[in-house]
Every structure is written in structure tokens, then in C-alpha cells.
Amino acid sequence: MNLEFRVTKKFVNELLDILDELVKETRREKKKKYPYAEWKRRENSLRKD
């Protein structure tokens, strides 16, 4: 498979836009899944000991 194409400024900018969107999506997903309240409770209990 021979993929020959020019890497232009426009192409790079489009790729960066796509990557930015992917980063935003994964951060949103992680925020939903991360048990911050549980982590904070454990952190506070460790500080009290």
C-alpha cells in the first residue's frame, strides 16, 4: 500500500483540529468516570491519621 501525499499546512491544521476534538472527548469521558469524591474522602482520611 503506497500512500503518497503532501503534508501541507492545511492538512496539519486539520489533523490538529481532529486531535483537539479527540482530547476534549476523552477528557469528558474521564471526568464522568473518575470518582473524585471518593478520592477526596480517602485523601482527607489519610491526612487525619
C-alpha positions as CSV (number, residue, x, y, z in Angstrom):
1,M,0.0,0.0,0.0
2,N,1.6,3.2,-1.2
3,L,0.2,6.3,0.4
4,E,1.9,9.3,-1.2
5,F,0.6,12.8,-0.4
6,R,1.9,16.2,0.5
7,V,1.8,17.3,4.1
8,T,0.6,20.8,3.8
9,K,-0.1,23.4,6.4
10,K,-3.8,23.0,5.8
11,F,-3.5,19.2,6.3
12,V,-1.6,19.6,9.5
13,N,-4.1,22.2,10.8
14,E,-7.0,19.8,10.1
15,L,-5.2,17.0,11.9
16,L,-4.6,19.2,14.9
17,D,-8.3,20.1,15.0
18,I,-9.2,16.5,14.9
19,L,-6.8,15.7,17.7
20,D,-8.1,18.6,19.8
21,E,-11.6,17.2,19.5
22,L,-10.5,13.7,20.5
23,V,-8.7,15.1,23.6
24,K,-11.8,17.0,24.6
25,E,-14.0,13.9,24.2
26,T,-11.7,11.7,26.2
27,R,-11.4,14.3,29.0
28,R,-15.2,14.5,29.2
29,E,-15.4,10.7,29.4
30,K,-12.7,10.5,32.1
31,K,-14.4,13.2,34.2
32,K,-17.6,11.2,34.1
33,K,-15.9,8.1,35.3
34,Y,-13.5,9.5,37.8
35,P,-14.7,9.1,41.4
36,Y,-13.4,12.5,42.7
37,A,-15.5,12.5,45.8
38,E,-14.2,9.0,46.8
39,W,-10.6,10.1,46.2
40,K,-11.0,13.3,48.2
41,R,-12.6,11.3,51.1
42,R,-9.6,8.9,51.2
43,E,-7.1,11.8,50.9
44,N,-8.7,13.5,53.9
45,S,-8.7,10.3,55.9
46,L,-5.0,9.8,55.3
47,R,-4.2,13.3,56.4
48,K,-6.1,12.8,59.7
49,D,-4.0,9.7,60.6
